[in-house]
Amino acid sequence: MPISKDKPDIILVRPKDSTMPLLKKTGALQHPMNLVYLASWLKFRGYNSEIIDLEIVSASYLEERLKSVKPYLVGITVMTPNITEAQRICRLCRAQGINTVLGGTHPSALPIETLRYTGCDYVIIGEGEKPLCALLRKIKDNQPLDNVAGLAFMKDNVPTINRLQELINLDDLPLPERRFLNLGLYKGESTPGILGKAAVIFTSRGCPYACTFCASGVVNQGKVRFRNMEKIFEEIDDIIKLGFKHLTVEDDIFTLEPDRVKKFCKYLITRYPRVSWDCDARADTLNEELLQLMKASNCRKIALGVESGSANILKSLKKNIKLEQVRETFRIIKKHKILSQAFFMVGYPGEKKEDIEATESLINQIQPDLLFLSVCVPYPGTPIYDYMLNKNFLSGCDWDSFAFFREEVPWHTEYFTGKELVAMRKRISRRFYFRLSYIIRRLILIRDFREIVYLIKGLAVAFGAFCCSIKNKNY
């Protein structure tokens, strides 16, 4: 990681992430852009920051760095599966007399539990830029924290939660400075299905939908905000100067406003016709006209959250899409020869055998180029978590188990054990990926020899997972 010539006021840390260990074997390690945004905002406000990414440097490096610079504060971004790793980092900091603050979806959903479980000094609830800056200023000036919006902390051994911070105007943010990262240390692919390194870019924050399995609203308060397109174009210019030739638009749903997508496409067509890109979308936000323009601007891949092939389950999830929309959207994407990625899950509360059979049937109908099928993980901050907790379906679960694609799932639903859910996920995935028709279809799409290597690597990872499952008698 680049080291500031000045002593950092704060070190921002990304812990190791256990959510998708199999996926990482094929690459797909993205830059910690949330920390880049925080560091850029703090720099704009006059503070020195340093980012340490434990996905690419060792824990011993972090320990030595903490000893040598003794920052005022260490900030850790946390998701549920790596809360235990965050706990370890907090203990390390506490042993050296360094304050810690945790942020992210898990601390925002469970601030008091996070304070107690990790032993951290502070938790930021929701968006981090303004609360983190205010907290750092109070610590440096040795002032009380009662008026720091969005902050939770222990006061006289009693948990204290301040009022929420108002959401920031995204156009007030400076451009994210990727130079806070040592970009040369990020090896391999960074977007599934796309060869080479990609730069992640956000054109918005938040999502207007309220799907019961998603915790996006915990941070973004159920709202969506858009950045000014001119700011986005300025950021793209900077990304290209850094040598990137692919952009991953990491918005929850990039295609919410078609006119913005069209402006984005036309800018790339005019300025950077050889730069490719991919995004996440919803099935009901795409049409023939938009996809034609996206293809013309070198869109390589579109990822869509479908979740289930059962109309009843989609309704209970508040997904608000229709199965016919899904089928038609995948048909048009294929027509324009854009890679399609589909996200499905099994193991929702109330899901029966016939619902899971409907999911496999829909997968076979739409034939995505990349299938990401997982067991539904009931993350804190979601209605599914609250439901399963109240039903005692999560009894005995530890936070380390709240990860996608695990070999064992300790929770259960009304109709299935965790072991049964894992077995079904693997069985459906195996039948999909190891069909001769799928392999032939992927081979037809190959452009150069590197893609053959990538495909073989992905199949080898899938086959290894299958063999491991047999060894562990999960079938």
DODRENFI-422826 format. One record per residue (C-alpha): residue number from 1; x, y, z. Coordinates in steps of 0.1 Angstrom, whole numbers, plus 5000, padded with zeros to 4 digits. Layout:
N
PT/NUM/X/Y/Z;
...
***
This chain:
475
PT/1/5000/5000/5000;
PT/2/5013/5035/4993;
PT/3/5027/5051/5024;
PT/4/5021/5088/5032;
PT/5/5052/5108/5038;
PT/6/5033/5124/5067;
PT/7/5020/5104/5097;
PT/8/4985/5092/5089;
PT/9/4958/5105/5112;
PT/10/4938/5074/5104;
PT/11/4945/5040/5088;
PT/12/4916/5025/5069;
PT/13/4915/4986/5068;
PT/14/4897/4961/5047;
PT/15/4898/4927/5065;
PT/16/4900/4894/5046;
PT/17/4866/4885/5032;
PT/18/4853/4850/5034;
PT/19/4821/4855/5016;
PT/20/4831/4840/4983;
PT/21/4863/4819/4986;
PT/22/4857/4798/4955;
PT/23/4851/4829/4934;
PT/24/4885/4844/4945;
PT/25/4903/4814/4930;
PT/26/4893/4826/4896;
PT/27/4902/4862/4904;
PT/28/4875/4888/4910;
PT/29/4892/4908/4937;
PT/30/4879/4944/4934;
PT/31/4895/4975/4948;
PT/32/4881/4986/4982;
PT/33/4864/5017/4967;
PT/34/4845/5025/4999;
PT/35/4878/5031/5017;
PT/36/4890/5051/4987;
PT/37/4860/5074/4990;
PT/38/4866/5078/5027;
PT/39/4903/5086/5023;
PT/40/4895/5111/4995;
PT/41/4869/5129/5016;
PT/42/4893/5130/5046;
PT/43/4920/5144/5024;
PT/44/4896/5170/5011;
PT/45/4890/5180/5048;
PT/46/4927/5182/5056;
PT/47/4934/5148/5072;
PT/48/4961/5122/5062;
PT/49/4948/5087/5055;
PT/50/4963/5054/5046;
PT/51/4946/5023/5033;
PT/52/4957/4988/5042;
PT/53/4940/4960/5023;
PT/54/4944/4927/5040;
PT/55/4933/4909/5009;
PT/56/4967/4917/4994;
PT/57/4990/4924/5023;
PT/58/4997/4904/5054;
PT/59/4983/4909/5089;
PT/60/5019/4913/5101;
PT/61/5023/4942/5078;
PT/62/4993/4959/5095;
PT/63/5007/4952/5129;
PT/64/5041/4966/5121;
PT/65/5026/4997/5105;
PT/66/5004/5003/5135;
PT/67/5035/5001/5158;
PT/68/5055/5025/5137;
PT/69/5030/5053/5131;
PT/70/5004/5051/5160;
PT/71/4975/5067/5142;
PT/72/4948/5085/5161;
PT/73/4922/5061/5147;
PT/74/4919/5028/5128;
PT/75/4887/5025/5107;
PT/76/4876/4990/5096;
PT/77/4850/4982/5070;
PT/78/4829/4953/5080;
PT/79/4805/4928/5066;
PT/80/4789/4900/5086;
PT/81/4812/4872/5076;
PT/82/4844/4891/5086;
PT/83/4832/4906/5118;
PT/84/4853/4880/5137;
PT/85/4884/4892/5117;
PT/86/4875/4928/5127;
PT/87/4873/4917/5163;
PT/88/4909/4904/5160;
PT/89/4921/4938/5145;
PT/90/4903/4957/5173;
PT/91/4922/4936/5199;
PT/92/4954/4943/5181;
PT/93/4948/4980/5181;
PT/94/4936/4981/5217;
PT/95/4968/4964/5228;
PT/96/4987/4994/5213;
PT/97/4964/5020/5227;
PT/98/4948/5029/5193;
PT/99/4911/5037/5190;
PT/100/4890/5018/5165;
PT/101/4859/5026/5146;
PT/102/4838/5001/5125;
PT/103/4815/5009/5096;
PT/104/4795/4990/5070;
PT/105/4763/4970/5068;
PT/106/4768/4948/5098;
PT/107/4778/4975/5123;
PT/108/4750/4997/5109;
PT/109/4724/4969/5114;
PT/110/4737/4958/5149;
PT/111/4756/4988/5164;
PT/112/4753/4978/5201;
PT/113/4760/4941/5194;
PT/114/4791/4952/5173;
PT/115/4805/4974/5201;
PT/116/4802/4945/5226;
PT/117/4813/4917/5202;
PT/118/4844/4933/5188;
PT/119/4854/4956/5216;
PT/120/4857/4985/5192;
PT/121/4855/5020/5205;
PT/122/4830/5034/5180;
PT/123/4805/5023/5153;
PT/124/4794/5045/5124;
PT/125/4758/5038/5114;
PT/126/4751/5044/5078;
PT/127/4771/5064/5054;
PT/128/4806/5071/5066;
PT/129/4822/5102/5052;
PT/130/4807/5129/5074;
PT/131/4806/5109/5107;
PT/132/4842/5097/5103;
PT/133/4855/5132/5096;
PT/134/4836/5145/5127;
PT/135/4848/5117/5149;
PT/136/4885/5122/5139;
PT/137/4882/5159/5146;
PT/138/4867/5153/5180;
PT/139/4894/5127/5189;
PT/140/4923/5150/5178;
PT/141/4908/5179/5198;
PT/142/4898/5157/5228;
PT/143/4862/5169/5226;
PT/144/4830/5151/5236;
PT/145/4812/5129/5210;
PT/146/4775/5135/5219;
PT/147/4768/5156/5188;
PT/148/4786/5134/5162;
PT/149/4756/5123/5141;
PT/150/4757/5086/5130;
PT/151/4779/5075/5158;
PT/152/4774/5047/5184;
PT/153/4798/5043/5214;
PT/154/4799/5032/5250;
PT/155/4795/5060/5275;
PT/156/4800/5051/5312;
PT/157/4796/5014/5301;
PT/158/4762/5023/5286;
PT/159/4756/5020/5248;
PT/160/4749/5054/5233;
PT/161/4735/5059/5198;
PT/162/4735/5094/5184;
PT/163/4710/5107/5158;
PT/164/4715/5095/5122;
PT/165/4736/5115/5099;
PT/166/4718/5130/5069;
PT/167/4728/5114/5036;
PT/168/4755/5133/5018;
PT/169/4750/5151/4985;
PT/170/4771/5129/4962;
PT/171/4783/5159/4941;
PT/172/4799/5173/4973;
PT/173/4823/5143/4972;
PT/174/4857/5148/4957;
PT/175/4867/5124/4929;
PT/176/4879/5091/4945;
PT/177/4917/5090/4944;
PT/178/4927/5055/4934;
PT/179/4963/5065/4940;
PT/180/4956/5057/4977;
PT/181/4960/5021/4966;
PT/182/4990/5003/4953;
PT/183/4973/4992/4921;
PT/184/5002/4970/4910;
PT/185/4995/4946/4939;
PT/186/4960/4937/4926;
PT/187/4967/4907/4903;
PT/188/4944/4887/4881;
PT/189/4909/4894/4870;
PT/190/4886/4917/4890;
PT/191/4852/4910/4874;
PT/192/4838/4875/4869;
PT/193/4837/4865/4833;
PT/194/4858/4895/4821;
PT/195/4896/4891/4815;
PT/196/4919/4917/4829;
PT/197/4918/4944/4856;
PT/198/4887/4965/4860;
PT/199/4882/4999/4877;
PT/200/4851/5000/4898;
PT/201/4830/5031/4894;
PT/202/4798/5043/4912;
PT/203/4774/5066/4895;
PT/204/4748/5064/4923;
PT/205/4743/5051/4958;
PT/206/4713/5032/4972;
PT/207/4683/5014/4958;
PT/208/4646/5023/4958;
PT/209/4634/4988/4962;
PT/210/4629/4969/4995;
PT/211/4638/4933/4988;
PT/212/4635/4913/5020;
PT/213/4669/4896/5016;
PT/214/4689/4928/5010;
PT/215/4706/4951/5036;
PT/216/4713/4980/5012;
PT/217/4687/5002/5030;
PT/218/4706/4999/5063;
PT/219/4733/5022/5049;
PT/220/4714/5042/5023;
PT/221/4681/5046/5042;
PT/222/4661/5031/5014;
PT/223/4669/5060/4991;
PT/224/4688/5063/4958;
PT/225/4710/5093/4949;
PT/226/4727/5100/4916;
PT/227/4759/5117/4908;
PT/228/4762/5145/4882;
PT/229/4771/5129/4849;
PT/230/4799/5155/4843;
PT/231/4816/5143/4875;
PT/232/4813/5107/4863;
PT/233/4829/5116/4830;
PT/234/4857/5134/4848;
PT/235/4863/5102/4869;
PT/236/4863/5080/4838;
PT/237/4890/5103/4823;
PT/238/4911/5098/4854;
PT/239/4906/5060/4853;
PT/240/4918/5058/4817;
PT/241/4949/5078/4826;
PT/242/4957/5051/4851;
PT/243/4957/5025/4823;
PT/244/4924/5007/4829;
PT/245/4906/4995/4799;
PT/246/4875/4981/4816;
PT/247/4849/4997/4839;
PT/248/4827/4979/4863;
PT/249/4797/5001/4873;
PT/250/4790/4989/4908;
PT/251/4757/5007/4914;
PT/252/4730/4985/4930;
PT/253/4710/4991/4897;
PT/254/4728/5011/4870;
PT/255/4698/5010/4846;
PT/256/4673/5027/4869;
PT/257/4672/5059/4848;
PT/258/4677/5050/4810;
PT/259/4686/5086/4801;
PT/260/4716/5085/4823;
PT/261/4727/5052/4808;
PT/262/4724/5066/4773;
PT/263/4746/5096/4782;
PT/264/4771/5072/4797;
PT/265/4771/5050/4766;
PT/266/4774/5080/4742;
PT/267/4804/5094/4762;
PT/268/4822/5061/4759;
PT/269/4814/5057/4722;
PT/270/4827/5092/4715;
PT/271/4858/5093/4738;
PT/272/4868/5057/4746;
PT/273/4854/5033/4720;
PT/274/4879/5006/4730;
PT/275/4871/5007/4767;
PT/276/4847/4980/4778;
PT/277/4823/4979/4807;
PT/278/4798/4959/4827;
PT/279/4770/4966/4852;
PT/280/4742/4953/4874;
PT/281/4706/4958/4862;
PT/282/4670/4947/4868;
PT/283/4650/4927/4843;
PT/284/4623/4954/4842;
PT/285/4647/4983/4834;
PT/286/4661/4969/4801;
PT/287/4647/4970/4766;
PT/288/4658/4965/4730;
PT/289/4667/5002/4723;
PT/290/4688/5005/4755;
PT/291/4706/4972/4751;
PT/292/4714/4981/4715;
PT/293/4732/5013/4726;
PT/294/4749/4995/4755;
PT/295/4763/4969/4731;
PT/296/4775/4997/4708;
PT/297/4794/5013/4737;
PT/298/4812/4980/4743;
PT/299/4791/4967/4772;
PT/300/4806/4932/4778;
PT/301/4784/4919/4806;
PT/302/4751/4925/4825;
PT/303/4744/4910/4859;
PT/304/4708/4906/4870;
PT/305/4694/4895/4903;
PT/306/4666/4871/4895;
PT/307/4666/4852/4928;
PT/308/4639/4827/4922;
PT/309/4619/4810/4894;
PT/310/4588/4808/4916;
PT/311/4563/4837/4913;
PT/312/4551/4831/4949;
PT/313/4586/4834/4963;
PT/314/4594/4865/4942;
PT/315/4562/4881/4956;
PT/316/4572/4872/4992;
PT/317/4607/4887/4986;
PT/318/4591/4919/4973;
PT/319/4613/4916/4942;
PT/320/4585/4932/4920;
PT/321/4596/4915/4888;
PT/322/4576/4891/4866;
PT/323/4590/4858/4853;
PT/324/4581/4868/4817;
PT/325/4602/4900/4821;
PT/326/4631/4878/4831;
PT/327/4628/4855/4801;
PT/328/4624/4883/4776;
PT/329/4653/4904/4791;
PT/330/4678/4874/4789;
PT/331/4666/4867/4753;
PT/332/4674/4903/4742;
PT/333/4708/4903/4760;
PT/334/4717/4871/4742;
PT/335/4705/4886/4709;
PT/336/4730/4914/4713;
PT/337/4758/4890/4723;
PT/338/4764/4905/4757;
PT/339/4775/4882/4785;
PT/340/4747/4875/4810;
PT/341/4752/4868/4847;
PT/342/4722/4857/4868;
PT/343/4720/4856/4906;
PT/344/4697/4830/4922;
PT/345/4693/4817/4957;
PT/346/4677/4787/4974;
PT/347/4666/4785/5010;
PT/348/4642/4814/5015;
PT/349/4617/4812/5044;
PT/350/4586/4794/5031;
PT/351/4603/4780/5000;
PT/352/4592/4745/4991;
PT/353/4605/4718/4969;
PT/354/4584/4729/4940;
PT/355/4597/4764/4943;
PT/356/4633/4752/4940;
PT/357/4623/4731/4910;
PT/358/4608/4762/4894;
PT/359/4641/4780/4900;
PT/360/4661/4753/4882;
PT/361/4636/4753/4854;
PT/362/4639/4791/4849;
PT/363/4677/4788/4850;
PT/364/4675/4762/4822;
PT/365/4651/4785/4802;
PT/366/4672/4817/4803;
PT/367/4706/4799/4800;
PT/368/4728/4827/4816;
PT/369/4765/4827/4807;
PT/370/4774/4829/4844;
PT/371/4753/4815/4871;
PT/372/4757/4825/4908;
PT/373/4735/4802/4928;
PT/374/4738/4804/4966;
PT/375/4719/4795/4997;
PT/376/4700/4825/5010;
PT/377/4721/4841/5038;
PT/378/4699/4859/5064;
PT/379/4720/4890/5069;
PT/380/4714/4913/5098;
PT/381/4694/4944/5087;
PT/382/4671/4924/5065;
PT/383/4635/4913/5071;
PT/384/4646/4877/5064;
PT/385/4671/4879/5093;
PT/386/4644/4892/5117;
PT/387/4620/4865/5106;
PT/388/4644/4836/5110;
PT/389/4657/4849/5143;
PT/390/4622/4851/5157;
PT/391/4615/4815/5144;
PT/392/4647/4802/5161;
PT/393/4660/4791/5127;
PT/394/4694/4807/5135;
PT/395/4699/4790/5168;
PT/396/4736/4783/5174;
PT/397/4749/4801/5143;
PT/398/4781/4821/5145;
PT/399/4789/4851/5123;
PT/400/4816/4832/5104;
PT/401/4789/4810/5089;
PT/402/4771/4840/5073;
PT/403/4789/4836/5039;
PT/404/4780/4826/5004;
PT/405/4790/4792/4990;
PT/406/4799/4776/5024;
PT/407/4803/4738/5027;
PT/408/4780/4739/5057;
PT/409/4750/4761/5066;
PT/410/4740/4759/5103;
PT/411/4705/4774/5099;
PT/412/4674/4759/5085;
PT/413/4640/4768/5071;
PT/414/4605/4755/5075;
PT/415/4611/4727/5050;
PT/416/4648/4721/5047;
PT/417/4679/4716/5068;
PT/418/4710/4736/5060;
PT/419/4726/4704/5047;
PT/420/4698/4698/5023;
PT/421/4700/4734/5010;
PT/422/4737/4731/5004;
PT/423/4732/4698/4986;
PT/424/4705/4713/4963;
PT/425/4726/4744/4955;
PT/426/4755/4722/4944;
PT/427/4734/4698/4925;
PT/428/4717/4725/4905;
PT/429/4750/4743/4898;
PT/430/4767/4711/4888;
PT/431/4739/4701/4864;
PT/432/4741/4736/4848;
PT/433/4778/4741/4845;
PT/434/4788/4706/4834;
PT/435/4763/4702/4806;
PT/436/4779/4697/4772;
PT/437/4756/4724/4757;
PT/438/4768/4750/4782;
PT/439/4805/4742/4776;
PT/440/4800/4744/4738;
PT/441/4781/4777/4741;
PT/442/4809/4792/4762;
PT/443/4836/4780/4738;
PT/444/4818/4797/4709;
PT/445/4820/4830/4727;
PT/446/4858/4828/4732;
PT/447/4878/4855/4716;
PT/448/4914/4845/4724;
PT/449/4935/4818/4741;
PT/450/4934/4836/4775;
PT/451/4896/4831/4777;
PT/452/4901/4793/4772;
PT/453/4925/4793/4802;
PT/454/4900/4813/4822;
PT/455/4871/4789/4813;
PT/456/4892/4759/4822;
PT/457/4902/4775/4855;
PT/458/4866/4783/4864;
PT/459/4855/4747/4856;
PT/460/4884/4733/4876;
PT/461/4873/4754/4907;
PT/462/4837/4742/4902;
PT/463/4849/4705/4899;
PT/464/4871/4709/4930;
PT/465/4841/4721/4950;
PT/466/4821/4692/4937;
PT/467/4848/4667/4947;
PT/468/4851/4683/4981;
PT/469/4813/4680/4986;
PT/470/4815/4643/4979;
PT/471/4844/4638/5003;
PT/472/4824/4656/5030;
PT/473/4792/4636/5022;
PT/474/4771/4666/5016;
PT/475/4751/4649/4989;
***
